[in-house]
Each structure stands twice: as structure tokens, then as C-alpha cells.
Amino acid sequence: MNYILNVKNINTLFLNIYTDGSSICNPGIGGYSIIIKSNYFYKEYSCGKFRYTTNNRMELIAIIKAIKIINNYNFFIANIFTDSKYILDSINKKRLIKWYKNNFKKIKNYDLWKFFLKINIYKKKNINFFWVKGHNKNIYNEKCNFLAKKATKKKKKIIDYNYEKLKINI
């Protein structure tokens, strides 16, 4: 099921967004997925086969991509659901602000966190972040998990240049 309708004439769009990331062997081959649903449409996205990356990077990239997608809508209220405590705690427990003040010294995935702050849309628009327990029969979380794992099996490899460069420089 993958459909979308014209929603340009809607005053406020209410969105529920589910994201997930996957990495085989962690670090290893990775993929991510996004499900965006509202009363007006349902859309699935997935991307992979990153040749060398981590699960946390895939989780964070999924959220960044989801925010970039919904930025195309003028007025929305979005609830983003993730099973990643790493991401949720970094945002909701203000760790991200502390990392920023310390110039992201010794912080994993600092390149993605900097980009997350750069798009800064989560402060400008009404975006809420929620944790959903993984592998707990939430149909959208389960579907995201399936799509992210499926994305790791695609034929063409994608290079996570920043991660591979960071690993070489460390």
C-alpha cells in the first residue's frame, strides 16, 4: 500500500511518522525506512544498501530525511515515532544542546547531529518525538523494521562517506 493524494489545499496536516534504521553486523551494511501517514495519505520510503555504517546512523538519517520530506508542507503537526532511545534521549533530554555547546567533542555521529540542528525545523514547526518499543507488534514500527532490513539487500551500494572518513581519521 503506497499512495498519496494532493494535499496542497489543506490548512493543517496532521502526520504520524515512523522511522527505523538497520545495520547488519553493526557496523556493516545498512538501510533505513520511513512511513508517513495522515488522514489524507500514506507513503513509505526506504533507502539502502549502505556498504558500511551503523544502526544509530541509519536511525538518525531516517529522521533527518523524514523532516526534510515534511518540510515541503506549509502547515503541519507531526509526531515522529522511533524505537531508538539513543535518538529520542539525545533530543528530549537536551543532550544535543550540551553537545552543541561543547562543539560536539568526542560525540559519535556528530556530522549527522550538526545537520539535524542545521535543518532546525523541529524547533520551527510543531514536531513531537515519541518512543515506540521495537518488536512489540506496533504495525507501523514492524513495517518500518521490515523495510529497513529489506533495504540492506538492495543491489546497488551507497557509501556513507562521512562515517567511513570518520572511522579512518579516528
N, C-alpha and C positions, 0 to 999 in steps of 0.2 A: 504494500500500500504506500504509494508515493504520489501525492497530488498537492497542487497549490492553486489557489484562486486569486483573482485580482482583489487586493485589499487596500487600494490607494484611497478609497473614499470613506474609510473607517476612521472615526475620531480617535479612539484609543484602542490599541490592540493588546489583548491580554495573552501573554505567552508563557507556556511551560516548556523549559528546555532541559533535556537530559544529555549528559556528556559522559564519555568514558574513553579511557586510553588503555592500550595493551602493549606489552613488550615480552616477546618470547626470550627467555633466559635472563632478562633484566640485569645489565644492559644487553640488548640484542635487537632483533628485528621488531619494529613497532608499527602501530596503527592507532587511529582514533576514530570516534564516531560522535555524531550529534543528531538528536531528534528535536525538532521544533514543532510544537503543536499549539493550536489555538482553537477557538470555536469556528474559525473560518478555513483553516488549512492544516495540513500535516506534511512535514518534509523530513527526509532522512539524508544525512551526509556521512560519508566515511572517506578516509584517506589512509593510505599505507602503500607500501611496504618500505618503511624507513629502514635502511640497512643496519644502522647501529644507533640506538637511542635507549631511553629508559621509560618505564611506566609513568613516572611522575611528569616527565616532559610531555608525553603523549596526553596525559590528563590536562595539563596546563594549556597545551596547544589547542585542544578541543574547546576549552572555554574561551580562549582568545578568538578562535575562528567563529564561534557562536556569537560572540559580542560584535565582531565585525559584520556578520550577516545581519543581525537585527538592527544594526546602526542604519541600515537602509530605510527603516521605517521611522517616521517622524515622531509619533507619539505611541509609546508602549509602556506596559508594565510587564516585567519579565521575572520569572522565578527560574533560576538555574539550579538544577539538581545534579549533584556529583556524589560518587561514593569515595572520593578522595579526601580523607581527613587532612592530609598534607596541604592541599589547596584551600579547603574550607577554613582550617585553623589559621593559615597564613593571612587570609583576608579578614575573617571575622574577629580574630584575636589580636588584630593590629600588628602582627609580626612584620608584615610588609612595610608598614610605616617605619618601624625601627630599622629594618634592613636598608631602606632608602636613606635614612639619616646617617647610617654608617657606610654609605656608598656601596652597599651590597658586598662588603668584605667577607670572604670565606662562605658565601651563600651559594648553594647549588642552584643551577638553573637561573642565575642572575640575569642572563640575556633575555629570557622569557619574562621574568618578573619586571624588568625595566620596560619591556614592550607593553606588558599589561598596564603598567602605570601610564605609559605614553598615550595609549588609546583612551585611558581615563574616563571612558564612557560610563563605567559603573557608578561613578560619583555624579555625573551629569544627568543621568536618566534613572528611572526607578527600576533598578536591578537588585534582586534579592538572591542570596545564595543559601542553599539548603543541602544538608547531608541526607543521603538515602543509603541505607545499608545495602551493600552489594550482595548479590546472590541470595536475595531474600524474597524472590517471587514478585518484585515490582516489575510489571511487564515492560515498561519503557527502559528501565535500567538493564534488564535482561536483554532486551533487543539491542541496546547500545553496546553491551558487552559482546554480543554475538557479532555485530557489525564491525567492531574494533578488531576482534580476533580474525574475522574474515579478511579485513583489510591487510593484515600482516601476510596474507598468502597471495597477494596480487603479484603479477609477473614483473612489472617494472619497479625497480628500486628507486627510492627517494633518499637523498643524502641530507642528514641533519648536520649541516656544515658547522654550525656553532657548537654543537655538542662534541663532534669529533675534533674540532680545533681546540676546544677547552680541555678535552682529555689529553691531547698531545702536549699542550702548554703546561699542564699541571705537573 
